[in-house]
Amino acid sequence: MKNSVDKKTIENFEKLVRKDQSTNSARNASFRNDLQEISMDWDHFRKIDHSFSHVVTGEMPTTNQKSSGRCWGFAGLNLFRIYLGRKYNLRDFQFSQSYFMFWDKLEKSNYFLESIIKTADENWNSRLIMHLLSNPIQDGGQWDMWINLVEKYGVVPQSEMPESYSSSKSMRMNRMITRKLRENAMQLRSMKGKKASKNDILNKKKQMLEQIYKMLTIHLGNPPNTFDWQIRDKKKNFIKFENLNPNSFYNDHIGLKLDEYVCLIHCPMSDKEYNKVYTVKFLGNVIEGNPIKYLNVEIDDMKKATISSLQNDEPVWFGCDVSKHFHRELGVMDIELFNYDLFYDLKFGMSKASRLEYGDSQMTHAMLFTGVDLDSKNKPKKWRVENSWGNKAGDKGYNIMTDRWFDEYNYEIVVHKKHIPQKLLDLFNKEVPINLDPWDPMGALAF
């Protein structure tokens, strides 16, 4: 065969597909229909069941991040509100998602500018600089970035800083702030090139951050410093607290000790070992906060920790690739629900490791496990998932993840340290993290 695609080869292709009745049938079916609907396997569709053997107490109506990438923070706040709801017997409650977004954007701006100063000797067209410039204040984030925000800025009720147009639809706000930050990067790199003093550079950066703060205020509003909080519980009892601030609201009314939580990943890539701790270079938000830190474990270790947490009535924050084998309307993550091999008469055969290594998968979404369905041998069959895409899909916004889907497309969980074997906990606490490149798929949830 020639290196190019010649007309004779194309003619042979055409003859083959014309003769193939399965190809013609699939073509006719797909021409005016969605691939997911026409490739769905009936035997798996009819088995969709939203009942579970174990569900945590305190579930609330689902939230909606709308056209923004704040899933990681929504999942964090949804975890917090379960504990707040139990404490005060609440039927429904939402924290302000705009509040954490405001401070995350400001801190990411500072983190970006500091990274630009640190890498000023790099060529402007190096892969690192191009990566830093590509998306400096992305909506996404990681668990350690979440801890950094909560510990520094606390949380507030949604009533104190409600959603704005830009918080729910962040593209244009992000675009304008990114434009300004790229201009700032150019200026800081120029100052470094001209041997400006450290003090002059820091003063210039402060002026830049003042502009970013102004832009964030225009789009998201002013973050509250103090507030009162009042609500009625399930029995209609009136609850009121006065003279709160964001940090006291978290510490006094939620009070989870975030430094006792451990982040596990399952990443079978050839350049990563199990039972090793990893971090991602140039990934973060709060400069003085915790760096990203993961312990890479076998999938069974991840499942055992998740099940232990759920059986102890504790929800689990997790990161996965929601773009694969997921029916959004049905709210089902199930590899076997879609029979693509049959539909195309082709075999799709990449492993979890090869999908990560060849760009076919990465962490794209964070959600919350609130339940698991165990069989008679205590093995998981499926998982209950609280999503943040509103209440229209699945079971009023709660989704199903099959256990096989967990194996293939779940990459990260966060659980309390008591659910981790001591051997793994010692590794997490004592191992020096191995640096991953900024564009590694294990950092993709933040982008």
C-alpha positions as CSV (number, residue, x, y, z in Angstrom):
1,M,0.0,0.0,0.0
2,K,1.2,3.5,-0.8
3,N,1.9,6.1,1.9
4,S,-1.0,8.2,0.6
5,V,-4.7,7.3,0.4
6,D,-5.2,6.9,-3.4
7,K,-8.5,6.8,-5.3
8,K,-8.2,3.0,-6.0
9,T,-8.0,2.4,-2.2
10,I,-11.0,4.6,-1.6
11,E,-13.0,2.7,-4.3
12,N,-12.3,-0.6,-2.5
13,F,-13.3,0.9,0.8
14,E,-16.6,2.0,-0.8
15,K,-17.3,-1.4,-2.3
16,L,-16.7,-3.1,1.0
17,V,-19.1,-0.8,3.0
18,R,-21.7,-1.0,0.3
19,K,-21.8,-4.8,0.5
20,D,-21.8,-4.8,4.4
21,Q,-25.4,-4.8,5.5
22,S,-24.6,-4.2,9.2
23,T,-22.7,-1.0,8.1
24,N,-25.7,0.2,6.0
25,S,-28.1,-0.6,8.9
26,A,-25.9,1.3,11.4
27,R,-25.6,4.2,9.0
28,N,-29.4,4.5,8.5
29,A,-30.0,4.3,12.2
30,S,-27.3,6.9,13.2
31,F,-28.2,9.4,10.4
32,R,-30.9,11.1,12.5
33,N,-30.4,9.6,16.0
34,D,-28.0,10.0,18.9
35,L,-25.3,7.3,19.1
36,Q,-26.0,6.6,22.8
37,E,-29.6,5.8,22.2
38,I,-29.1,3.5,19.2
39,S,-26.2,1.6,20.7
40,M,-27.9,1.0,24.0
41,D,-28.1,-2.6,25.2
42,W,-31.7,-3.5,26.2
43,D,-30.6,-6.2,28.7
44,H,-28.6,-3.6,30.7
45,F,-31.1,-0.8,30.3
46,R,-33.9,-2.8,31.8
47,K,-31.8,-3.6,34.9
48,I,-31.3,0.1,35.9
49,D,-32.3,0.1,39.6
50,H,-31.8,3.0,42.0
51,S,-32.0,0.9,45.2
52,F,-28.9,0.4,47.3
53,S,-28.0,-1.7,50.3
54,H,-26.2,1.2,52.0
55,V,-27.0,4.9,51.7
56,V,-25.6,7.6,54.0
57,T,-28.1,9.6,56.1
58,G,-28.7,13.2,55.4
59,E,-28.9,13.3,51.6
60,M,-30.4,16.6,50.3
61,P,-31.8,17.8,47.0
62,T,-29.0,18.0,44.4
63,T,-27.3,21.2,43.4
64,N,-26.5,22.6,39.9
65,Q,-23.1,24.0,38.8
66,K,-24.7,24.9,35.5
67,S,-22.3,26.1,32.8
68,S,-19.2,26.2,35.0
69,G,-16.4,23.8,35.9
70,R,-16.8,24.1,39.7
71,C,-17.6,20.4,40.3
72,W,-14.7,19.9,42.8
73,G,-16.0,22.7,45.0
74,F,-19.6,21.7,44.6
75,A,-18.7,18.1,45.7
76,G,-16.8,19.6,48.7
77,L,-19.7,21.8,49.7
78,N,-22.2,18.9,49.2
79,L,-20.1,16.8,51.5
80,F,-20.1,19.6,54.2
81,R,-23.8,20.1,54.0
82,I,-24.5,16.5,54.9
83,Y,-22.8,17.0,58.2
84,L,-24.4,20.4,58.8
85,G,-27.8,19.0,57.9
86,R,-27.4,16.1,60.4
87,K,-26.3,18.5,63.1
88,Y,-29.4,20.8,62.7
89,N,-31.9,18.3,61.2
90,L,-32.1,20.2,57.9
91,R,-34.2,19.2,54.9
92,D,-32.2,21.3,52.4
93,F,-29.3,23.8,52.5
94,Q,-26.7,25.2,50.1
95,F,-23.4,26.9,50.8
96,S,-22.4,29.7,48.6
97,Q,-20.6,28.4,45.6
98,S,-19.8,31.9,44.4
99,Y,-17.9,32.6,47.6
100,F,-15.4,29.8,47.1
101,M,-15.2,30.6,43.4
102,F,-14.3,34.3,44.2
103,W,-11.3,33.3,46.5
104,D,-10.2,30.5,44.2
105,K,-9.9,32.8,41.2
106,L,-8.0,35.4,43.2
107,E,-5.6,32.8,44.7
108,K,-5.1,31.1,41.3
109,S,-4.3,34.5,39.8
110,N,-1.6,35.0,42.5
111,Y,-0.4,31.4,42.0
112,F,-0.1,32.0,38.2
113,L,1.8,35.3,38.6
114,E,4.2,33.7,41.0
115,S,4.7,30.8,38.6
116,I,5.4,33.3,35.8
117,I,8.0,35.1,38.0
118,K,9.6,31.7,39.0
119,T,9.9,30.6,35.3
120,A,10.9,33.9,33.8
121,D,14.2,32.4,32.4
122,E,12.2,29.9,30.3
123,N,11.6,30.7,26.6
124,W,8.2,32.2,26.0
125,N,7.4,29.3,23.6
126,S,8.5,26.5,25.9
127,R,6.0,23.8,26.7
128,L,5.9,24.9,30.4
129,I,5.1,28.6,29.6
130,M,2.5,27.6,27.0
131,H,0.9,25.4,29.6
132,L,0.9,28.1,32.3
133,L,-0.6,30.6,29.8
134,S,-3.2,28.2,28.5
135,N,-5.7,28.4,31.3
136,P,-4.4,30.3,34.4
137,I,-7.7,30.6,36.3
138,Q,-9.6,27.5,35.2
139,D,-12.7,26.6,37.1
140,G,-11.4,23.2,38.1
141,G,-9.5,22.1,41.1
142,Q,-8.2,19.3,43.3
143,W,-9.0,18.2,46.9
144,D,-5.9,19.9,48.4
145,M,-6.8,23.1,46.7
146,W,-10.2,22.8,48.3
147,I,-8.7,22.4,51.7
148,N,-6.6,25.4,51.1
149,L,-9.6,27.6,50.4
150,V,-11.7,26.4,53.3
151,E,-8.9,26.7,55.8
152,K,-8.1,30.2,54.7
153,Y,-11.5,31.7,53.8
154,G,-14.1,29.4,55.5
155,V,-17.6,29.0,53.9
156,V,-20.9,31.0,54.0
157,P,-24.5,30.2,53.3
158,Q,-25.6,30.7,49.7
159,S,-28.0,33.4,50.9
160,E,-25.0,35.6,51.8
161,M,-23.4,35.4,48.4
162,P,-25.9,34.0,45.8
163,E,-25.1,32.8,42.4
164,S,-24.5,35.4,39.7
165,Y,-24.7,35.1,35.9
166,S,-20.9,34.7,35.7
167,S,-20.6,32.2,38.5
168,S,-23.2,29.9,36.7
169,K,-21.8,30.7,33.2
170,S,-18.2,31.5,33.8
171,M,-16.7,31.4,30.2
172,R,-16.7,35.2,29.5
173,M,-15.5,36.2,33.0
174,N,-12.7,33.7,32.7
175,R,-11.8,34.9,29.2
176,M,-11.5,38.5,30.3
177,I,-9.5,37.8,33.4
178,T,-7.3,35.4,31.5
179,R,-6.6,38.2,28.9
180,K,-5.5,40.5,31.7
181,L,-3.3,37.8,33.4
182,R,-1.5,37.1,30.1
183,E,-0.8,40.8,29.8
184,N,0.4,40.7,33.4
185,A,2.7,37.8,32.6
186,M,4.2,39.6,29.7
187,Q,4.9,42.6,31.9
188,L,6.4,40.6,34.7
189,R,8.7,38.6,32.4
190,S,9.8,41.9,30.9
191,M,10.6,43.3,34.4
192,K,12.6,40.1,35.2
193,G,14.5,40.4,31.9
194,K,15.4,44.0,32.8
195,K,16.7,42.9,36.2
196,A,14.0,44.8,38.2
197,S,14.3,44.4,42.0
198,K,12.3,41.8,43.8
199,N,10.5,44.5,45.7
200,D,9.5,46.3,42.5
201,I,8.2,43.1,41.0
202,L,6.1,42.3,44.1
203,N,4.7,45.8,44.1
204,K,3.7,45.4,40.5
205,K,2.1,42.1,41.2
206,K,0.1,43.6,44.0
207,Q,-1.3,46.2,41.6
208,M,-2.2,43.4,39.2
209,L,-4.0,41.5,41.8
210,E,-6.0,44.6,42.8
211,Q,-7.3,44.7,39.2
212,I,-8.2,41.1,39.3
213,Y,-10.1,41.6,42.6
214,K,-12.0,44.4,41.0
215,M,-13.0,42.2,38.0
216,L,-14.1,39.4,40.3
217,T,-16.2,41.8,42.4
218,I,-17.9,43.0,39.2
219,H,-18.8,39.5,38.1
220,L,-19.4,37.7,41.4
221,G,-20.2,40.4,44.0
222,N,-18.5,41.3,47.3
223,P,-17.6,38.4,49.7
224,P,-19.2,38.9,53.1
225,N,-17.1,39.4,56.2
226,T,-19.8,38.9,58.8
227,F,-23.4,37.6,58.7
228,D,-26.3,36.1,60.6
229,W,-27.7,32.7,59.7
230,Q,-31.2,31.6,60.2
231,I,-33.2,28.5,59.0
232,R,-36.0,26.2,59.9
233,D,-35.3,22.5,60.5
234,K,-37.5,19.5,59.4
235,K,-39.8,20.0,62.4
236,K,-40.2,23.7,61.6
237,N,-38.1,24.8,64.5
238,F,-36.5,28.2,63.9
239,I,-32.7,28.3,64.2
240,K,-30.7,31.5,64.3
241,F,-27.0,32.4,64.8
242,E,-25.7,36.0,64.9
243,N,-22.4,37.7,64.3
244,L,-20.8,34.8,62.3
245,N,-17.8,35.1,60.0
246,P,-16.9,32.6,57.3
247,N,-14.2,30.8,59.4
248,S,-16.3,30.6,62.5
249,F,-19.2,29.3,60.4
250,Y,-17.1,26.4,59.2
251,N,-15.2,25.7,62.5
252,D,-18.2,25.9,64.8
253,H,-21.0,24.5,62.6
254,I,-19.3,21.9,60.4
255,G,-15.9,21.4,62.0
256,L,-14.5,18.5,59.9
257,K,-10.8,18.1,60.5
258,L,-9.6,18.3,56.9
259,D,-6.0,17.5,57.7
260,E,-7.2,14.0,58.7
261,Y,-8.4,13.2,55.2
262,V,-6.3,11.2,52.7
263,C,-6.4,11.4,48.9
264,L,-5.9,8.1,47.0
265,I,-5.6,7.6,43.3
266,H,-5.6,4.6,41.1
267,C,-3.3,5.2,38.2
268,P,-1.9,2.1,36.4
269,M,0.3,4.1,34.0
270,S,3.7,2.6,33.2
271,D,5.5,5.7,34.6
272,K,3.8,5.4,38.0
273,E,4.2,2.8,40.8
274,Y,1.6,1.7,43.3
275,N,2.2,2.6,47.0
276,K,4.1,5.8,46.0
277,V,3.1,9.4,46.7
278,Y,2.8,11.9,43.9
279,T,2.3,15.6,43.4
280,V,1.9,17.7,40.3
281,K,4.3,20.6,39.5
282,F,2.8,24.1,39.1
283,L,-0.7,22.9,40.2
284,G,-2.3,24.8,43.1
285,N,-4.1,27.9,44.2
286,V,-3.0,29.2,47.7
287,I,0.7,29.8,47.6
288,E,1.2,29.1,51.3
289,G,-1.3,26.2,51.3
290,N,-1.0,22.4,51.0
291,P,0.6,21.1,47.8
292,I,-1.3,18.5,45.8
293,K,-0.7,15.0,47.3
294,Y,-1.9,11.6,46.1
295,L,-1.1,8.0,47.2
296,N,-1.3,5.7,44.2
297,V,-3.0,2.4,45.2
298,E,-4.5,-0.7,43.7
299,I,-8.1,-0.5,42.8
300,D,-9.2,-2.9,45.5
301,D,-7.6,-0.7,48.2
302,M,-9.5,2.3,46.8
303,K,-12.8,0.3,46.9
304,K,-12.3,-1.0,50.4
305,A,-11.7,2.5,51.8
306,T,-14.7,3.8,50.0
307,I,-17.0,1.0,51.3
308,S,-15.6,1.4,54.8
309,S,-16.4,5.1,54.7
310,L,-19.9,4.7,53.4
311,Q,-20.7,1.9,55.9
312,N,-19.6,4.4,58.6
313,D,-22.2,6.9,57.2
314,E,-19.5,9.1,55.7
315,P,-19.9,10.3,52.1
316,V,-16.8,10.2,49.8
317,W,-15.5,12.9,47.5
318,F,-14.1,11.4,44.2
319,G,-12.7,12.3,40.8
320,C,-13.4,10.3,37.6
321,D,-13.8,10.6,33.8
322,V,-17.5,11.2,33.4
323,S,-17.3,11.6,29.7
324,K,-17.1,7.9,29.1
325,H,-20.1,5.4,29.0
326,F,-22.4,7.8,30.8
327,H,-26.0,8.4,29.9
328,R,-26.7,11.8,31.3
329,E,-30.5,11.7,31.2
330,L,-30.7,8.2,32.8
331,G,-28.0,9.1,35.2
332,V,-26.1,5.9,34.6
333,M,-22.4,5.2,34.3
334,D,-22.2,1.7,32.9
335,I,-19.7,0.4,30.4
336,E,-22.1,-2.4,29.3
337,L,-25.1,-0.1,28.8
338,F,-23.7,0.9,25.4
339,N,-22.7,-1.9,22.9
340,Y,-20.4,0.1,20.6
341,D,-18.6,-3.0,19.5
342,L,-21.8,-4.5,18.1
343,F,-23.0,-1.2,16.6
344,Y,-19.7,-0.5,14.7
345,D,-18.8,-4.2,14.3
346,L,-15.4,-3.2,15.7
347,K,-13.5,-4.0,18.8
348,F,-12.5,-1.2,21.2
349,G,-9.8,-2.6,23.4
350,M,-7.6,-0.1,25.3
351,S,-6.8,-0.8,28.9
352,K,-7.1,1.8,31.7
353,A,-3.4,2.5,31.6
354,S,-3.3,2.9,27.8
355,R,-6.3,5.2,27.8
356,L,-4.4,7.5,30.2
357,E,-1.1,7.3,28.3
358,Y,-2.6,7.9,24.9
359,G,-5.0,10.7,25.8
360,D,-8.2,8.8,25.7
361,S,-9.1,9.4,29.4
362,Q,-8.3,11.6,32.3
363,M,-10.0,13.0,35.4
364,T,-12.8,15.3,34.2
365,H,-15.4,15.6,37.0
366,A,-15.7,15.4,40.8
367,M,-18.8,14.1,42.6
368,L,-19.8,12.5,45.8
369,F,-20.4,8.8,46.7
370,T,-23.4,8.6,49.0
371,G,-24.2,4.9,48.8
372,V,-23.1,1.4,47.6
373,D,-25.0,-1.8,46.8
374,L,-23.2,-4.8,48.2
375,D,-23.9,-8.4,47.4
376,S,-24.1,-11.3,49.9
377,K,-20.3,-11.6,49.9
378,N,-20.0,-7.9,50.7
379,K,-18.7,-7.1,47.2
380,P,-19.9,-3.9,45.4
381,K,-22.3,-4.2,42.5
382,K,-23.0,-0.5,42.0
383,W,-22.5,2.9,43.6
384,R,-24.8,5.8,44.4
385,V,-23.5,9.2,43.2
386,E,-24.6,12.7,44.1
387,N,-23.9,14.8,41.0
388,S,-24.1,18.6,40.7
389,W,-26.0,18.9,37.4
390,G,-29.5,19.6,38.8
391,N,-32.3,17.3,39.7
392,K,-33.7,16.3,36.2
393,A,-31.5,13.2,35.5
394,G,-31.3,9.8,37.2
395,D,-33.0,9.6,40.6
396,K,-33.6,13.4,41.1
397,G,-30.0,14.1,40.3
398,Y,-28.5,11.1,42.0
399,N,-26.7,8.7,39.6
400,I,-25.7,5.1,39.4
401,M,-22.1,3.9,38.8
402,T,-21.6,0.2,38.1
403,D,-18.7,-1.5,39.8
404,R,-17.0,-2.2,36.5
405,W,-17.2,1.5,35.6
406,F,-15.5,2.3,38.9
407,D,-12.7,-0.1,37.9
408,E,-12.2,1.6,34.5
409,Y,-12.9,5.3,34.9
410,N,-12.7,6.2,38.6
411,Y,-9.3,7.7,39.5
412,E,-9.4,9.4,42.9
413,I,-11.2,9.3,46.3
414,V,-10.8,11.2,49.5
415,V,-11.6,9.5,52.8
416,H,-10.9,9.9,56.5
417,K,-7.6,8.3,57.5
418,K,-9.4,5.8,59.8
419,H,-10.5,4.0,56.7
420,I,-7.0,3.5,55.4
421,P,-4.7,0.6,56.5
422,Q,-1.9,1.8,58.7
423,K,0.7,0.7,56.1
424,L,-0.8,2.9,53.4
425,L,-1.3,5.8,55.9
426,D,2.3,5.6,56.8
427,L,3.3,5.8,53.2
428,F,1.0,8.8,52.6
429,N,2.4,10.7,55.6
430,K,6.1,9.8,55.3
431,E,6.9,9.3,51.6
432,V,8.4,12.3,49.7
433,P,6.1,13.1,46.8
434,I,7.3,12.3,43.3
435,N,6.8,15.3,40.9
436,L,4.6,14.8,37.9
437,D,4.6,17.1,34.9
438,P,2.0,19.9,35.0
439,W,0.2,18.3,32.1
440,D,0.0,14.8,33.6
441,P,-3.6,13.3,33.4
442,M,-3.6,13.0,37.2
443,G,-3.8,16.8,37.3
444,A,-6.5,17.2,34.7
445,L,-9.4,17.7,37.1
446,A,-8.0,21.1,37.9
447,F,-8.1,22.1,34.2
